[in-house]
């Protein structure tokens, strides 16, 4: 248990507020839900995953006067990677240094686990417009090692049902990725011995009749192409639309590696778009270098 002082936050009397950092507990779920509902205009996943994260180690919260005002997570990923995710600060407490303090403490915990041999590296991903987190991470020693594009569509078109069948993936299905294979907003070292087990537990795998293959993350509506889609980009897009119809989704996101130009072109030509600047990679994967 640790006590930290924010550099520029007071309680109204001139006294600095104390933030206690500890492991999250079941009693924190209400406060965590409130943080989630005020993040990304309410389109945040924290509330959905908080209860599951409590069952794992590495879920930390920042608390002031019994109120949870920030959180962050260290997740164990294939290849002995410590994956940092879920860094959030309640809107009422942003800009006061609490996020930086919590992120620094979580990073120190992850570093100690690397030193003890529990992990080999520390990584995370984020949206490129998350300027505050990126600036903080780069000061800590993180550098971008791979670039992805996230593009989205609301109300995908309803088309004639295209047959989709599930299949069991192999490493070859991910061979078009230089190092990290996407699964939602997580990026996996697919060459590690435990990657296929992790992928099977966290994604479903689909094939269309033209041969294109893709995965859909279990959490959310994120989709990514697999090797067989590279030579069949239009089949991939049609499969994505069939998947949306099958699951009755009104919103889709596709995570595409920066080198997969044909897939990107087909997706944009079929109505997918970027949130901001068109055609620019907007989802970097970062690794700590020391």
N, C-alpha and C positions, 0 to 999 in steps of 0.2 A: 504494500500500500504506500502511495506516495502523495505528498502534498506539494502543490506548485502555486506560485503567485503569478497572475497575469501582470504584465508590465504596465498596462494602461487602463485597467478597469477598476472602478471603486464601487463601494456600496452606497454612495450618496453622502457619506459623512467624511469622505477623504480617505477612508481606510480601504486598502486593496482587498479584493475578493479572493478567497482561496478556492482553488479547484483541486479536488481529490481525484486521482486516477486509480481505478480498480477494475477487476474483472466484472463484466456485466452479469446481472442476475435476473431472475424471473420478475421481480418487482419493478424492473426498469422498463418493461415492455410498453407501458403506457406512454412514458416520456419518449421512448425511441419512436413510437408511432407518430407522436406529435412532430418530432424532428423530420421524419420521412414525409409527412404531409405538407411541410413547408419547404421542401427541397425540390428543385427542378419543376416548380409550379405544380407540385403534387404528383408528378410522373416519376416517382422514385420507387426503388425496389426494397429499401431497407425494412419497411414494415413487414413485407412478405417473408423475408429471410431471417429476421431477428430471432424468432423462437428456435429455428434450426441452428443458428449460430451459437445459441446458449449451450447447446449440447456438445459443442466443440471447444477446444482450448483456443485462446488468443483473441477473444472478443472483449474489448476494453471500452470503458466509458469515462467521461469527465463529468464530475458532479460538483455543483455549488449549492450549499445549503439544502442538501437532500434532493435537488433537482438535477436530472441528467441533461446536460446542455451540449454534449459532444460525444462522438464514438468513433471507433476504428477497429479494424480486424486484421489479424495475421492468419492466413489460411495456408495449410500444407498442400502443395501442388505436386504433380508428377515431376520427377527429376530432382527431388529434394529442394524445391523452390519455395521460399517464403513469399507468398503473394499478399501484398498489402491492398486492402479494399475497404469500402464502406466508411471512409473518413467523412464525417458530417459534423456540422456545427449548427445549432438552432439559430434561426434568423435573428432572434433578439440578442444573440451574443456574438454575432459575426463582427470582424474587424477589431476585436479586442485582444487578439493574440492567443486565444484558447486553442484554435485549430493547430497553430504552429507548435504550441507546447505539447499537445497530445500526440501530434505526428512525430515529434522528436523523441518522445518517450517510447512510443511503439517501435520506432526504428531502432532505438537502443536495445529493446527487448529482442527484436529480430536479429540484430548483430550478435548479441550474446549467444543466441541459438546457433548461429553460423559458427562462431568460435568453438562452441561445444560439439560441433559435428552433426547437429540435427538437420541443418540445411546447408546447401552449397551456394545459394545465391538468393538475392532479394530483388523482387520485381513487382511491377504494377502497370496498369494501363489507365488512361483517362481521356476524356474528350479534350481536344486541343484548345478549346476556349476556356477551359478551367485554369485560367492564367495564374491564379494565386497558388494552387496546388503544384503546378508545373514549376513555377519560380522557386517555391520552397524546396521541391525535390531536387532541382538542379543545384541549389546551394548545398544540399546534403551529399551530393556526389552522384546522383542518378543521371544517366544519359540514355537517349532514345536508341534502341537497337533494331526496331522494326516499325514499319508504318502500314496502317490499314485505313480503309475508307469505310465509314458507316453512312449509309444512305437509307432513306425511308420512304414510305408511301402510306397515305391514309385511304381507306376504302378501296382496296385492290379490286380489279375488275372480276366479275363473276363470269366464268367461261364454261364451255362444255367440260364435264368432268374428265380429267386426265388421270388414268390409272397410276397410282403410286403404290409401291411396295417397299416394305422395310427390308433391311439387310444388315448383316454384321460386318463392321468395318475391319480393315487391316491397315497396317502402317502404310501400305502402298496408296491407300486412298488419300493420305495426307502429304504425299511425296512432293506436291507442287508448292508446298510451303517451305521457305528456307530454314526456319527453325520453329516458329510458333504457329500452331494451328488454332483458329478461333473457336470458341464455344461461348456464345453470347459475348459478354464483356470481359471474359477471361481468355488468356492466351497460353496455350499448353505446349511444353516441350514434347512434341509427339514422338521423338526418338527414344525417350526413356522407357524402361521396361514396364513401368506401371501406367503408362499413358492410355493404353487401350482400355484397361479396366476402368479408369477414371472417365474416359469418354463415354463408355457404355452406360455408366451410372448417371451421366449428366446431360446426355443428348440422345436424340433419336436419329436414325439414318434412313434416307429415302432414295429410291431410284425411280426415274420415269422411264416410259417405254422406249424413248430414244436413246437411253443409256446414261444420261446425265445423273449425277449423284450429288446429294447435299445433306447437311445436318441441320437439325433444329434444336436449339438449346431447350432443356426441360423447363427452365425458368424464363418466362417472357416470350417474345415472338421473334427472336433473332435467328437468322439463317445464314449459313455460309456454304460456298461451293466446295466440292471435293474434286479430286483429280479428274474424274471422268467428265466433269462439267466444263473443263477448260476448252475442250474441242467441240463442245455442244452448248454454247452460251444461251442460245434461244431456248433450247430444251430445258436448261436450268431455270430460266425465267418462267417458262410455262409451268414447270414443276412447282415453283414457288407460289404461283397463283393458285394452282390446284391444292397445295397445302393450305393456303389461306382459306379457300372455300371449304375444305375438309374440316378445318378447325374453327370455322366461322369467325375469322379474325378481321377486325376493321382497321388494323394497323400492323405494319411490317417493318422490320429493320434487317438490312443485309450487311454483314461484315465481310469486306473483300480486301485481299492483300493488294498492296500498291503495284505489284508487278502483273496483276491479272487484268490487263487493259481491255481485253475482249469482253470479259464479264461485266466490267464497269460500263463499257459502251452500251452493251445490250440492256443493262438495267436502266440506265438513264433514258435510252430510246423508248423504253416501255413504261416510263412514268415515274421511276424512282428519282429522288432529288436529295441534294445536300441541305443541311440546315443553314449553312452560311455560304462561304465561297465555293463556287462550283468547281469540281474537278480536282480539288486539293485534298491530299491525305489529311484526315482529321482525328485519327486515333493512334497515337504513338504508344509503343510498349517500351517501358523504361526498366533499366537494370542498374543496380548500385555498383559503382566502380570505386575502389579504395586503394 
